[in-house]
Amino acid sequence: MAFDIFIMYAGEDQASVARPLAEELRDRGLAVWFDEFEASGGGERFVSVFERGLADSRMALPVLSRAFLGRVWPWRELRAFLARERSESRKLILPVWHQVEPAELGELSSLLGGRVAISTSIGISAVADAIEEVLKHSLDLLEPGRLPTAVGPDGRPLGSDDAARRVLDLSVAEFNDRLIAHLAAHPELLYELSSHRFEELVAELYSGAGFAVELTPASGDGGVDVYAVRRDDLGSTLTVAQAKRYKPELKVEASVVRELFGTVHLTNASAGVLITTSSFQPGAQRLAEQHEWRLSLRDYARLQQMLKGSSAQAPGRDPLEKA
């Protein structure tokens, strides 16, 4: 197991509850996944440790408060653990109530009803005592062997060759809003992601905006990294996207944009988008301007804006359209 405890929380509760509790548990010798503890690592390491925390932590500790209700990313983390509970047929989530009554939390209360919970009203040290006690008994119930690390929407484990795994294993190891927020605050870490990880990030930006997304394999992608489809009463659109994780000094050439334009035609796509951590040569920019309805370019500066705005984005809105 990678971690004993995975702590999820709303930002408003970080200083008063989440950080003190994480430090208290760590001081007691427990392996705690808490984003601040991992923030000093590079981008690829942070993503890897985050996914391992979601997949392999012995227990999830959601700090449930009124603020928790209004945040997207802790809900996603919670759903990942609920999916694990279904697939493993055992309880993994230990709620911590913070300045709120269960009845105030509506759907959360019903989702997590009928299980042990702890209130922060007893103090951080006493909460840590209770967590240690529950964790000790929970560990006795664990079966040997590696737990499933990827599940489908129905909560069942996916095989390593399952096509659904191509979409970033999003069901359990999402590039969720917390990771995106971390990259938004530290955009220099984008350069430490592998090229495929960067493609996964672009896929999640579309997925989070309500698109049906397919992330193509790492090789043999036919000039497309991400297919993003949106259907509504006004019609259907297909966007094909290329993600180029380039160093700042390496500008995207016109030939790369021309290749994407050809792919748009071959796939009968509505539009093509090229997103990069770098910038574009003048020839590439001119080509996109000549086909402004079919081609869009997004450079490093625009990517930072996309990351910062993604968590507050309304479903259905193109994450790459102009604000």
N, C-alpha and C positions, 0 to 999 in steps of 0.2 A: 504494500500500500504506500502511496506517495505521501499522503497527509492523514492526520487524525481528524482534523476539523477544517471545514471550508466555511468561512464567514461571509455572508452576503448582507448588504445593508444599504440604506439610503444615505446620500452624502450628508444630510442634516444630522445624522446620528453618528457620524464618524468620530468626532472628537469626544463626545460625551459617553458613548457606549462601545462602538466597534473597536477603536484603537486600544482603549484601556483593557477591554476584555481579551483582545488578541495578545497583547503584551503579557497579561496575567497568565494566560494559558501557555504561552511560549516559555515563560519563566518557570513553569511547572514541568517543563520537559516534553510538552506535546508538540507535534508537528502541525503548525497552523498555516493554512492558506489565507493570507490577508494581502490585498493588493499592494499596500505600502511596503511590505516585507520583500516583495518581488520587484519593486519598481526600479531598483538599481541595476537590474540585469538588462541585457540588450533586447531588442524587439523580438527576435526569434526565440530567445530563452523565455521571455515573459509569456509569449503565446503558448509555448510548449508546457510550461509549468501550470498555466491556467487550465489548459485542457486536461492535464494529468490530475489537477485538483478536482475538476468536475467529474472525471471518470472514475477516480480511484480513492477519493476521500472517504474515510470511514463514516463520517457524519457531517450533515449540513446544518449550519446554525444561522437561520434567517433572523435578523433583528427586526421584528414586526412592529411598525409604528404607523402613525397617520401619514408620515412622509413616504413610507415604503409603498403605499398604495399608488402614489403618483409617479413612480419611476418605472421605466420599461425594463432596464437591465436586471434589477434584482428579481423581477417576475420571471424573466427568461432563465436565470440561474435556478430559481425555484422549480420551474417546470422540468428542467433537465434532471433534477434530483427526484421529482415525482415520477418521471419516466423510468429512472433507475429503480425506484421502489417497486414499480409494476413488474419490471423485467426480472428483478431479483427476489420478489415476493418477501420483502422484509422492510422494516422501517429504517429510514436513514436520516430523517429530518427531525430536529429538536428545536421547536420554536422558542424564541425569547421575546416575550411581550415587553414593549417599552412604552410606558406612559399612555397606554391604550387598553381598552377592554376588548375582549374577543368579539363581542357583538358589533363593535364599530367597524370591523374589518370586512364585513360582508362576505364575498366569495372566498377570501382568504381563510376566514374562520371556518367555513364549511369544508374547504379543501383539506385543512389541517386538523379538523375536529377529531376527537377521540384519541388523542395521543398526549403523552407527557409534554408539559411546557413549563417554562421558567419565567418569572417576572424580574425585571431589573430593580424593582422596588426593594428587594432584599439586599442589594449591594453587589458590586462587581465580584468581590472575593467569594461571596456566598454563591453567586451564579456559577463561578468557576468550579467551586466544590461540587455543585450539583451536576455540572457537565462531566467532570471526572468520574463521578459515580455512575452516571448513565452510560458513559463511554466504556467503562470497565465491564459492565454487564453486557453491553452490545457486542463487544469483542468476543465474548464467549460463544456468541451465536453465529459468528462468521464461518462459512465453509471454506476449506482450502481451495486454492486455485485462483486464477486471474478472473476478475469480474468483467462482464461485457463492457466494452469501451465505446460502443456505438449502437444506438437504437433507432428504430424508425418511428414515424408519427404514432403508431399503435403501441409503442413501448417495447416491442420485441427486438431482440438483438439482430443486427445485420451481419451477414457473412462478409468475409474480407473481399469476396469477389462480387458483392451485391452492387448493382448499378447505383443504388441510392447513396452509397458512400462517396461517389464522385462529387456530390454537391457538398463538399467540405465537411462531411459528417456533421451537418448543421444541427441535427436533432439533439445532440448532446454536447458537442464541442464547438459551439458557435463562436465566430468572431463577434461577440456580442457587444452591447453598448459600452460596457466597462472597458473592454480592450480598445474599442474605437476611441473612447474618451482618453485613454492612456496615450494612444498614438497622436491624438489631437493635441494633447499637452506636450508631447515630446516627439514632434514630427521627424526629428533626425533619426529616430529609431526605424523609420520606414526603410532606410538603407540597409538595415541589418536583417530585414526579412529576406527569405529566399524569394526567387522569382515566382514560384508557385504559391507561396504564402501571400504574396502581393495580389496575385490573381484571386485568391480566396477572399481577400479583403474587399476587392471590387465586387465580387459576387454577393457578399453580404450587404454592401451598400444598396444594391438593387433589391435583394431579398427583403431587407428591412423597410423598403419603400413600397412593398406590396407586389413586386413582380414575381412571377414564376421563373426560377433561375435554374439553369444547368451549367455547371462548371465542367469544362472539357478536360480530358486527361492531360497529364503534364507533357506528353509528346503526341504527335500526330493529330493536332487539334484543327488542322485545315485552315489556319489563319484566324481562328476565333478562340478566345479564352473563356468568354462568358456569353451565353444566350440568355436574354432577358425578355420575357413575354408578358404583356399586359392585355387583358380582355375586359371590356365593359360594354355598356349599352351603346356607346358611341363607336365601337369597333375594336379591332385588335391591332397591336403593334409588336414587331419583333426588332429588338435592338441587339446588334452584335458588338461586342466590346473586346478590345485588345488592351492588355495591361503590361506596361513596360517599366520594370523597376530598374531605371538607369541611374548611374552616378550623375551628380549635378553638371559636370563638365561635358558629359556625353549627350548632345542634343539629338532629338529624333529627326531622322532625315525624311525628305519628301518621298523616297521610295517606299518607306514603311507605311506612310499614309496612303500612297497610291495602291499598295497591296490590300489595305483594308477596304478601300473603295471598291476594288474588284470583288472582294469577298461579299460586300453588301449586295452587289448585283447577282453574284452566283447563288446566294442564299435567299434572294428576293426579300431581304430585310428592309425594314422601314428606315433604318439609319445605322450608321456605324460610329462608335465612340472610341477614341484612343486616349487612355489615361496614363500619365507618366509621373515619376518622381523627379523628372528633369524638366526640360523645356523643348521647344521646337525650332528647327531651322526655318529661315524665312520662306524657303520654297514649300515646306510642309504647311506653313500657315496660309500661304497664297492658295494652295490646292484646296484646303478646307474652306476658305472664303468663296471659292468658285462653286462649291457644292454645299452651301451652308445648310440646306435642308436635309442633306444625306450624310454629312460628316461633321463631327464635333471633336475638338481637341481640348484636353484638360491637362494643364501643367501642374507643377508642384504647388504653386501658390493656390491654384483653384482646388487642388486636392485637399489642402489644409482646410479650406472653407467647407468642403464637403464633409470632412471628418467632424469638424466642430458643430455642424448643423444637423448631423444624421440622427442623433438621439431625440431631437425635438421634432423630427420630420413627420408630417402626416402621411399615413399609408396611401399609396396610389400616386404620390408625386414622384416624378422622375428625380433621383438624387443628383443628376448631372445637369438639370435645367437651371437656367439663370434665376436668381432670387428675385 
